[in-house]
Amino acid sequence: MSTEKKITGNDLVAMGFRRGKWMKDAIAHINTNRLEAEAMLQYLEQFKLPAGIELHTKPIGFAVNIKADSDLEQDNVFKVVNSMKTLMKTPTLVNGALMPDACPTGPDGTIPVGGIAVAKNAIHPGMHSADICCSVMLTDFGKINPKTILDAAHAKTHFGPGGRDRDSQFQLPTALSEAFEHNNLLNDKQMISIARSHLGTQGDGNHFLFVGTSKKTGNTMLVTHHGSRGPGARLYDKGMKIAERFRKELSPDTMKQNAWIPFHTEEGKTYWEALQVIRQWTKTNHEVLHNSVAESLEITIENRYWNEHNFVFRDGDLFYHAKGATPLDAKFMPDITGPRLIPLNMSEPVLIVEGVTTGSNLGFAPHGAGRNVSRTQHRKNKTGTIMQIFKEETKGLDVRFFSKEIDITELPSAYKNANSVRQQMDEFSLGTVIDEVMPYGCIMAGDWQKNAPWRKKRDKRQKRRRS
């Protein structure tokens, strides 16, 4: 019986090789051919990878366009600044910034909401997150009763999980369908099916449908806030897997959430093209809702504009990852048609802004939806019944929850102080307010999980067990 020692993966790792798909076949080849010493090293030479790209020894500098005006904010600022310091050691990054509405969104080193990270020739899927192209669109309907618009929109929109049933689906434009089919990351049956069923849906969380009147003209305006829904989430998952493969090969010391896809690779160019298709899908997602309101009321649209505030923007070989930041610079928006939109909370105006690029804002403004505490902590901080809290915080407004269940974590007190954000916008030159959409009312998903089918089934099972 042979006692010859077999080479294992641990042996190859001890020799300085990194694990990968190649290793299984290489081990089999070495053991089958009984390669030893110099012969084995010569064979393994083909699998030797260059030394991993090291992290920056010190964080790349970034602009801090935020200051604390309370103890609660002090803790928030401390966390986001420290997270950015860790993030800015990522090898690809060359610049960054924090906005006044910044808040933590994960473990240390994760880009905060309200953060901007500029990478050279690299796309970081984790820095745009699953809600790719979260964005806002405004339609000006002229002199019409805001309630009329809100009622019509309520009949047309869709909040909550999943998509529309076949009878209520919007038509996916042919050009957009073909764009999905022509991209390897988007061309699968389930992806395209979801692109059809999720069109005209707004999801949950802080996404909303807001109706108000222009402070300047008195016209009634509809503003929607949502992202790319299922298609974007699926692309994000694929992007993170691709980035992780590159991370293991190129920079194992980089945090998994900060892995990147090199732009010059085939994968990088395909992913970038897929992002542009998802961007167009998301814009269409807004448009079908706005257009359906106009069509149902047989009224004319007077004006419309939109912008993303959670996306990757390109300028030459630089990729600006804006995780909750509004682009001010026109170079970031090829289809720009007007000013930008910054929503604050349901009881505050949606700000209509313009601005210029500076060394500290990098061409961006806040996106307006920052928090100082988590949803869970906010619930714990509130006293009184849900209805009491709701009535107090929405007085004078027509606020509706699509699920018919109030979500107090989306009420105004859940968000940062709007006046403070506006003051810091002025202080740090983060855009000039040229008009405001004064609030009439809004629709949000609400606490849809309270009566979710899975929860009802669970409660029913528990009730049967107790009886």
Steps between C-alpha positions, in 0.01 A plus 500: 500500500644836398577752774582775253375835629232663289510874433197685641354845466645594840845412369458735204369780724803451726716543189342841440227418249144631532204269490294499182322282246838406350616325817294177473632412153854606591505272807371209292769562234781521757397184681425300185837586348684486832655842451750597766734783586616698193264322258199588716610862536544535124151364445350731763668808352202549264267542795711755688312827541662839538519640851165634613435872465553640848269735686605861534708530818310818585145595398472711187375845602129576471281806555281509811194711412323421825512624858328398821241725664395259776635208706308257278650655189846496657485121529374474142776721361764305693378172350472618139838676504672191643327272250616726217856497632505121481326502161752746356783249546351301210772491228286634214374812678639845427246739658184511708248714686228490765168685477304660791242219497763226535427202725658155555368210296716202597821392674800730518646556153161488325416811299244699703172624360595855400848390396685544170799286406699569182682202348740488207407250229295292742133438577411398855153336506492514880529878484175540306321218686201292389278805449681597181391837360274599788367825359234771499279635221279811497207571268335843494123467439421871508200644682313195622379398844776305681243256640391415146859406414556304822175304457581415137855401591375282785290306250797450267804438718617177664694468828624199688688184398479329165357629176169561329269223386459453126178701480659815643847489344641785293649431157879464506626707204644289218831688496542439873412132469759464222760678715452234769535225240824646360684507834639174640430602860136590430400243241332228699132410504443573867672838480287608202183363660567707812580805287148471358311430822688755713450786254277758669581384854663697782603243760511586868727668756545873446364498145203725448252676273478867604257770383543869569493847351782716369583785735590710197214425258228331705492213249425151626795263478538125537831360626584129515795339675610143432771296332546208266308245706553132410713551186746722687522263795574206270770692313654603833522136611675408175733798528603415855588144397713625210669757724574236763680285242719796409553587869637155578738524206601866514463623857411244767555759775218718363175463693242286323246785490759715321595250229521641151470408133787647293339712229750403230393135518219342299309453824547867588371630170205259503409603854523869413271449201257304719491790747395735220215265399385481863518879514269525198264240646478698824428823318226320307370363830439859613362611165228235468353603836509872424361450150219276624384775737494753216315259272239404759419867564546605135728787598815643344845463649662844525853399605705204621850424627676234701828396653657197662653528846634146537710403202846488341584803289790502254737780402776359282687237700343611829190329639304698760308265730225712655330306778223749568626822340336721237705583189534874445746486211333456159788276385354223715159504327494455121123558484477798734189714438476720808607557861544231765268374773577454869215357713528540878200336667124481443430819695773707334528643149679315222787735415564592138868589473780602269870523579860501390783256556757587767804322635307388807160406354652313200190596298239370745238613752319308777216264412304594811403170663757451775427355846675540832362179650389165363136414435500271804641768728255756365208273592640461852538876536135576419225512764124483450291291265585466134191702407586776748852527360369496144242776557749720680770476231274523193264775612363693202630245248330227297735211581409149387660161541439265210485194727253686727744444788686801643880482502618743766863454387413704190344792687692832514657437841682195357718725284767759558396854576407655165602853602843378602551327165397817315729719709795272431417500130553877508807482723680242285380628158296190422244649262266799487126460556312659209151372586321278749216252459288572806345179639134410454524126558678179415470124469749248638502123531438495874550200725407245232664217694241529777240327284734321260369160380788314665424669832129418477579135431742491792248658738232257381728202568586631845133554580420139399776370726370694798138384450 
